[in-house]
Amino acid sequence: MLSAKMFNQIEFICRNIRDSDLYFGGIQIIGSGDFFQLPPVPDLLNRDPGEFCFKSDVFKNVFRHKVVLDKVMRQDEPDFVKAIHDISRGELPTDTHNLLKRLQRPLPPGNDPIRLFARNFDREVYNASRLLDLEGDLKSFHSLDEGDPTKLRKMSVGQSLHIKINCPVMLVKNLSKNLVNGLQGTVQEINTDNNTVTVNFNGLITDIKREMFTVYSSIDNKVVASRLQIPLVLSYGATIHKAQGLTLDRVEVDSSNIFKAGQLGVAVGRVRKKKGLRLIDFHTKNVIKPEKSLFEFYELNSVPFLSDLECCNISYSLATEFNLEFEENVLSESELSEFTYEEIDEIEKMVHVNKNMGDPIDSVASEDEIHNVQVNLNDCPISLDDIRSCLPDMLVTDEQVFINERLNLLLEKHKLQLNLYLTTIFENISDIYEQVFGSESTEKKTDSKSWTNYFSKLYKFSHSNEYISLIENCCNRKAESDDFTVFSRIFDFVSHFIIENKTSNIKDSTESSPQQSAYSNDDAGLGKLRYIAGRCIAKSKYHYMTIGKNNMYKKNKQSCVTDCFLKVKILDYMTTTYADLLESSSYKESLEETKRKQNLTQGLTDIKDDVLDFFVDIDRNRINYQNEKMFHKHGSNIFNFVHEKLLSSKTLFSNFQKLLQNFDLTATFVRVDEDLAMACLKALYSDLILRFCRVSDNQFRKDLIKSFGMQKSETLRKRVVETAKRDNTSKQISMSYILNDKSENKISSHLKLQSCICDSGTLVLKCFTKKQLMCLGKAYDINMSIKDTKQAMCDNLLATVPNFISIPNVGQLTNSEDNEQAVENLEHVPVVEDRKQSASKKGSKRKRKPYTPKSRITRKKNLEKIQKDEIVCSICSCKFNTVDERIQCDICDNWYHKECQNISADQLIDKTEDDWYCMKCCE
Ligand SMILES: Nc1ncnc2c1ncn2[C@@H]1O[C@H](COP(=O)(O)OP(=O)(O)OP(=O)(O)O)[C@@H](O)[C@H]1O
């Protein structure tokens, strides 16, 4: 079926070739078709979402007249005609239902029927199994490919064509008027030397040679892949899409994977008579209701024809320019084509799915404290019997069976050596623990670094020669990779044991951390879980399909193909259609979320309700193991820990079995016995658990990182705010700032001083010298004495300044020289005395050398030192360019740039008259 985008493009090309304003350049168009048949296939490569063409504005203007052909020519049995009509419209009245049920019998003897499948994979498996059953030599033709391999998958011919003489084939390219796409024939001769296959097409015997197939990308505006191959495919079976348009006499329709409205109708409608049709695996859910717009389209009235057809000569107007809306929203409305499973990778790239799921991270851990130490590190409290508890109860995978067997053997035959191994690793791991977190008597704060350190030490030990020789001692031979697998289980067990006992008091933050809540707690979460579960199933299905396809024609691999085929069938059984869910799901409220998340992968993730229940179970189990507390204990190993716990849960596995109790093993064309079914079941269980663990682990790690990131950024933000505050206050308020303030009564500087005082009174200590404080006191009418300590002066200011709205006696604040004079006049107390007093008071708090006033000689000497570049600023370590830009602290005697101490360079501080303390000493 033509899509809206394709229709618009054809119209555009015709109009441009004709260089005309008329639609299609004035070319008369007669369109025919049945919209209740297969809908257009979306084409991701060309950004075509696969909308019905009648939705295009151009279509509405061009096809104003509609004629409904209602006489069916292919079939002549009224009940059969009605049944095809019903199922095409998504209806299943009783008479039609009964008729379809009756058609589930084998076909009466006759020619080999063609089997129709909804999905390519089923067709391929069927074709391969039939071909291998046919006598004769298998011949293969391999294509010559160029370009992007993912695009090559879209080709209608495969990379390899496997055929035998007398096998049925179908032409997949129009070669001439008679040799058309879809024509069926039988292979008569095969010549691999000159790449030719002779085919008998109903008496027309023709040599078919290799043809070039290309994939064009309108996005890249070029051919992105090409394949040179014989244009034939095997035709024991075909897809329903491929069979559309054919008229057949004997058909078997496998309806198990019908995924589109119209698909079943097309399949059933290919055959002339009921007696030539057999239905396989038919369910009512295969009858899918088409979208409403289709019914609306047929209900629309048609415009009557005018005799001169003037009604059809409409000019193209810009108002009907291409409806490119869907280019923005390429696939939100789209559904999947039959190729969907093969396009998963491509789709994933487009929706930015993180494929790197499950990569371990070592460096993240939170900062809980370890309170309790319960293990006596000198003795090993673990017995060999305890080791048995690390054997999994339920054996799902081959690896588990293997580990169990090996461990049992060691426990029976190498008890002594195993005991030595156990004691030694216990001691070593305990030592490592102590080294990192301290001894049992000390409570030590642990942080992410410590945990990383701990796990890296464990890793080093487990790869040391000492450790390897321990294992070799137990095995009585050179250690192999299998041995390490077995012993790593005991190693993990001991490591967990030690941490478990030491961290038993760690606060379990499961409830407070959002990342550890179950998906299934609310509707949105359930919707998300359905999507995740569906993705796990779809990925698993794709995985087995690929293995199956790769081994399809290898004779000795047929059991592997059967195995994969059965697994795919089981996975199919777990899914349904969105329409079915809308009608019958008990979790309808959650479906919206599933649909929203599906976007491109719509259809892939519609899993049945009972399958969702099973995943809810997994999820609830998962949060018991996948939480912050467990993360502390297992570090990067948490993924394996969670995975193993879920894998070995008997309840989960039996729930999984229950899910499939009604699955009909006989409904497939491959022979399946009970053992194979059970093996497949276990493998699938293991695969789905693994995939689910990867997704949840990925999410868990992301959430952890996010929460750590938030903590980190909060600390950082705090620091920035504090620094900014400090900078602000210390820079904003200084004597020169107050003096330069031209506002009335120096309101501006008053406010700044006020805010500086309110924020932190101690900052004032840093900003002003004693002399300046005296000045300020005078300006605010505060009675201060030069004998007062700086702190007392500040306290006075602190108590007074907030009570004023501006500086009351601005006149008292003059320039610094005047200030000095003012202070001189105020009190005639020797400054040296005050300095001594102040220094001795400070000395009570911290030890400091007694204050010695710098004599002119000392200053001169210092000056000389400065000039000889011997002295540098103690903050920035840079030299001083001028004498005036430096200042020396009277407590620590260090030199600083004034600016490094937030003192403006032009500010004069005569240190022969007053002391000055650097910021550090003030603190
Ligand atoms: N006027 C006719 N008289 C006799 N047989 C006819 C007539 N028209 C069509 N048929 C036969 O009916 C069958 C279906 O015809 P055709 O494929 O053209 O229909 P269609 O509408 O394209 O079908 P579909 O869309 O279902 O594939 C063919 O076998 C054709 O030979």
The ligand as a Gaussian input file, in Angstrom:
#p B3LYP/6-31G(d) Opt

LIG

0 1
 N      -13.888000      -9.462000     -14.434000
 C      -13.327000     -10.591000     -14.009000
 N      -13.756000     -11.753000     -14.458000
 C      -13.228000     -12.898000     -14.046000
 N      -12.264000     -13.018000     -13.153000
 C      -11.777000     -11.888000     -12.653000
 C      -12.278000     -10.613000     -13.045000
 N      -11.598000      -9.687000     -12.368000
 C      -10.704000     -10.352000     -11.599000
 N      -10.822000     -11.654000     -11.762000
 C      -10.028000     -12.679000     -11.075000
 O      -10.104000     -12.461000      -9.673000
 C       -8.834000     -12.636000      -9.088000
 C       -8.436000     -11.385000      -8.330000
 O       -8.208000     -10.368000      -9.259000
 P       -7.255000      -9.164000      -8.919000
 O       -5.998000      -9.732000      -8.387000
 O       -7.197000      -8.257000     -10.085000
 O       -8.091000      -8.498000      -7.823000
 P       -7.577000      -7.547000      -6.677000
 O       -8.714000      -6.669000      -6.301000
 O       -6.326000      -6.914000      -7.034000
 O       -7.359000      -8.582000      -5.512000
 P       -6.543000      -8.381000      -4.188000
 O       -6.512000      -6.933000      -3.940000
 O       -7.340000      -9.115000      -3.171000
 O       -5.263000      -8.978000      -4.436000
 C       -7.879000     -12.984000     -10.167000
 O       -7.690000     -14.376000     -10.164000
 C       -8.552000     -12.536000     -11.418000
 O       -8.243000     -13.395000     -12.498000

